[in-house]
């Protein structure tokens, strides 16, 4: 879920958003079932806080923050 936009992106393996840049995967062999949210071709509007919630007997919530920076300027080695 993109927290600031209150936008649910995925539920389990299903992508809910109509944004084709969003996908979700998980490690089937990891006993902790680690999930990964993928955002391709990151845009400035993708920045912000994201929330992952697992609905078990006691809900578990994890937050992450995406910071978008510009591409590196090859001549100067800095950000554009």
Buried (B, 14 or more C-beta within 10 A) or exposed (E): BBEEBEEEBBEEEEEEBEBEEBBBEEEEEEEEEEBEBEBEEEEEEBBBEBEBEEEEEEEEEEEEEEEEEEEEEEEEEEEE
